[in-house]
């Protein structure tokens, strides 16, 4: 595993069960989970203050988020819905049903894009590449750690030609080749988990956001009181 370097620490709402994180127009967009508690938020990076917040219905469990062009896309866990919002205002615009994306898609976990395709994880070893206009799957990719299929792929971010993926219950991030599906290397984030949640099994690493213009990478976790800007080494091979 490759170590990461902490550049800076920021405040993060410890009540936020982070399920998705993205950096957009100088702000963090964060999706949180759990029934009765799920939100979509615009957050000020420097202060951690919530500037805009949308509460999801109590029966919806929010998952990963991404921004594609002028829309925020938020997955739900078992509700079979991809929620669509205006990226500037967070105003709700509509729903894309999972059967429209792929009849075999049962759960939503993480979502990102490579500039051409949306990329969705569902907790298995499969990633789905989707047309951002029709939302239909165009390609499926099995992620492998050597020869073994890597399951529990969660929150995603596309950074410098690779897919970064949180793995549920792991304190490390997989860096994935989007062509072959092979895990190129692992990023070691074990030292980042705050002491206040160290013994909380559910307070796992989850949330990766890339600021492409300033080339900054941010990570946090579920109910973590901190968000970290980190520097990662180049791929091992």
ROLO-938656 format. One record per residue (C-alpha): residue in three letters; x, y, z; residue number from 1. Coordinates in steps of 0.25 Angstrom, whole numbers, plus 2048, in hexadecimal, padded with zeros to 3 digits. Layout:
BEGIN
res  c1  c2  c3  n
Ala  X  Y  Z  NUM
...
***
This chain:
BEGIN
res  c1  c2  c3  n
Unk  800  800  800  1
Unk  804  80E  7FD  2
Unk  804  819  808  3
Unk  7FD  826  806  4
Unk  801  833  80B  5
Unk  7F7  83C  813  6
Unk  7F8  84A  80E  7
Unk  7ED  851  816  8
Unk  7E2  84E  81F  9
Unk  7D4  854  81F  10
Unk  7C7  853  827  11
Unk  7BD  849  823  12
Unk  7AF  847  82A  13
Unk  7B0  83B  833  14
Unk  7A1  838  831  15
Unk  7A3  836  822  16
Unk  7A3  828  81E  17
Unk  7AB  82B  811  18
Unk  7A7  822  805  19
Unk  7AC  82B  7FA  20
Unk  7B5  837  7F8  21
Unk  7B9  840  7EC  22
Unk  7BF  84D  7EA  23
Unk  7B8  857  7E1  24
Unk  7BA  866  7DF  25
Unk  7C2  868  7EC  26
Unk  7B8  860  7F5  27
Unk  7B6  852  7FA  28
Unk  7AA  84B  7F6  29
Unk  7A7  840  800  30
Unk  79D  835  800  31
Unk  799  82F  80E  32
Unk  792  822  811  33
Unk  789  81A  81B  34
Unk  77A  81A  81A  35
Unk  774  826  820  36
Unk  781  82D  820  37
Unk  786  82E  811  38
Unk  789  83B  80B  39
Unk  790  842  7FF  40
Unk  798  84E  804  41
Unk  7A1  859  7FE  42
Unk  7AC  85B  808  43
Unk  7B6  866  80A  44
Unk  7C4  860  80A  45
Unk  7CB  869  813  46
Unk  7C0  86A  81E  47
Unk  7B9  85D  81C  48
Unk  7AC  865  81D  49
Unk  7A0  860  815  50
Unk  79B  86A  80B  51
Unk  790  863  804  52
Unk  789  856  809  53
Unk  77F  84D  803  54
Unk  778  842  80C  55
Unk  775  835  805  56
Unk  768  82E  808  57
Unk  769  826  815  58
Unk  767  819  80D  59
Unk  773  81C  804  60
Unk  782  818  808  61
Unk  78B  822  800  62
Unk  798  81D  7FA  63
Unk  7A3  822  7F1  64
Unk  7A3  82F  7E9  65
Unk  7A9  835  7DD  66
Unk  7A8  842  7D5  67
Unk  7A7  840  7C6  68
Unk  7A6  84D  7BE  69
Unk  79B  855  7C5  70
Unk  795  84A  7CD  71
Unk  797  843  7DA  72
Unk  794  834  7DA  73
Unk  791  82D  7E7  74
Unk  790  81E  7E8  75
Unk  787  817  7F2  76
Unk  78A  80A  7F9  77
Unk  77E  801  7F7  78
Unk  773  80B  7F1  79
Unk  777  808  7E3  80
Unk  778  817  7E0  81
Unk  783  820  7DB  82
Unk  77F  82E  7E0  83
Unk  782  83A  7D7  84
Unk  784  849  7DC  85
Unk  788  856  7D6  86
Unk  797  858  7D9  87
Unk  796  867  7DC  88
Unk  78A  867  7E5  89
Unk  788  858  7EA  90
Unk  77A  859  7E5  91
Unk  774  84B  7E2  92
Unk  772  848  7D3  93
Unk  76D  83A  7D2  94
Unk  770  82B  7D4  95
Unk  777  820  7CB  96
Unk  772  812  7CF  97
Unk  77D  808  7D0  98
Unk  776  7FE  7C6  99
Unk  778  809  7BC  100
Unk  787  809  7BF  101
Unk  788  7FA  7BF  102
Unk  77D  7EF  7C3  103
Unk  788  7E8  7CC  104
Unk  78B  7F4  7D4  105
Unk  785  7F2  7E2  106
Unk  78D  7FB  7EB  107
Unk  795  809  7E9  108
Unk  7A2  80B  7F1  109
Unk  7AB  815  7EA  110
Unk  7AB  81D  7DD  111
Unk  7B5  825  7D5  112
Unk  7B8  828  7C7  113
Unk  7C4  829  7BE  114
Unk  7BF  835  7B5  115
Unk  7B9  82B  7AB  116
Unk  7B1  821  7B4  117
Unk  7AB  820  7C1  118
Unk  7B1  815  7CA  119
Unk  7A9  80E  7D4  120
Unk  7AC  804  7DF  121
Unk  7A2  7FB  7E6  122
Unk  7AA  7F4  7F1  123
Unk  7AF  7E9  7E8  124
Unk  7BB  7E8  7E0  125
Unk  7B4  7EE  7D4  126
Unk  7B5  7FC  7CF  127
Unk  7AA  800  7C5  128
Unk  7AE  80B  7BA  129
Unk  7A1  813  7B6  130
Unk  79E  81D  7AB  131
Unk  79B  82A  7B3  132
Unk  790  82E  7A9  133
Unk  788  821  7A9  134
Unk  78D  81B  7B6  135
Unk  78E  80D  7AF  136
Unk  79A  804  7B2  137
Unk  7A4  804  7A7  138
Unk  7AF  7FB  7AE  139
Unk  7B1  7F3  7BA  140
Unk  7BE  7F1  7C1  141
Unk  7C3  7E7  7CB  142
Unk  7CD  7EC  7D5  143
Unk  7D8  7E3  7D9  144
Unk  7E3  7E3  7E4  145
Unk  7EC  7DA  7DC  146
Unk  7E3  7CE  7D8  147
Unk  7D9  7D0  7E3  148
Unk  7CD  7D8  7E0  149
Unk  7CC  7E4  7EA  150
Unk  7BF  7E5  7F0  151
Unk  7B9  7F0  7F9  152
Unk  7BD  7FC  7F0  153
Unk  7B6  808  7F5  154
Unk  7B8  817  7F3  155
Unk  7BF  81B  7E6  156
Unk  7C8  826  7E1  157
Unk  7CF  827  7D3  158
Unk  7DD  82D  7D5  159
Unk  7E8  82E  7CA  160
Unk  7E3  823  7C2  161
Unk  7E0  819  7CD  162
Unk  7D4  816  7D5  163
Unk  7D6  817  7E4  164
Unk  7CC  80F  7EC  165
Unk  7C9  80D  7FB  166
Unk  7C7  7FF  7FF  167
Unk  7BD  7FD  80A  168
Unk  7C4  7FA  818  169
Unk  7D2  7FD  813  170
Unk  7DB  808  816  171
Unk  7E1  809  808  172
Unk  7DD  80D  7FB  173
Unk  7DF  805  7EE  174
Unk  7E4  80C  7E2  175
Unk  7DE  805  7D6  176
Unk  7E2  804  7C7  177
Unk  7D5  807  7C0  178
Unk  7D8  7FF  7B4  179
Unk  7DD  7F2  7BA  180
Unk  7D6  7F3  7C7  181
Unk  7E3  7EF  7CE  182
Unk  7E6  7F6  7DC  183
Unk  7F3  7FD  7D9  184
Unk  7F6  800  7E7  185
Unk  7F0  803  7F5  186
Unk  7F1  810  7FC  187
Unk  7F3  80F  80B  188
Unk  7EA  818  814  189
Unk  7EA  810  821  190
Unk  7F1  81C  828  191
Unk  7E5  825  825  192
Unk  7DA  820  82D  193
Unk  7D7  82A  838  194
Unk  7D8  825  846  195
Unk  7CA  829  84A  196
Unk  7C4  81E  840  197
Unk  7D0  814  840  198
Unk  7C7  809  847  199
Unk  7BB  80C  83F  200
Unk  7BA  800  835  201
Unk  7B0  808  82C  202
Unk  7B9  815  82C  203
Unk  7C0  810  820  204
Unk  7C9  818  815  205
Unk  7BF  81C  80B  206
Unk  7BF  829  802  207
Unk  7C9  82D  7F8  208
Unk  7C9  83A  7F0  209
Unk  7D3  840  7E6  210
Unk  7D5  84E  7E3  211
Unk  7DA  84E  7D5  212
Unk  7DD  85C  7D3  213
Unk  7E6  85D  7E0  214
Unk  7EA  84E  7DF  215
Unk  7E5  84C  7EE  216
Unk  7E0  83F  7F3  217
Unk  7D6  83E  7FF  218
Unk  7D2  832  807  219
Unk  7C9  830  813  220
Unk  7C1  825  81A  221
Unk  7B3  822  820  222
Unk  7B1  82B  82C  223
Unk  7BF  830  82C  224
Unk  7C2  83D  832  225
Unk  7CD  840  828  226
Unk  7CF  841  819  227
Unk  7DD  840  814  228
Unk  7E4  845  808  229
Unk  7EE  83B  804  230
Unk  7F9  839  7FA  231
Unk  7FB  82B  7F3  232
Unk  807  825  7EC  233
Unk  806  822  7DE  234
Unk  802  814  7DA  235
Unk  80B  809  7DE  236
Unk  80B  803  7CF  237
***
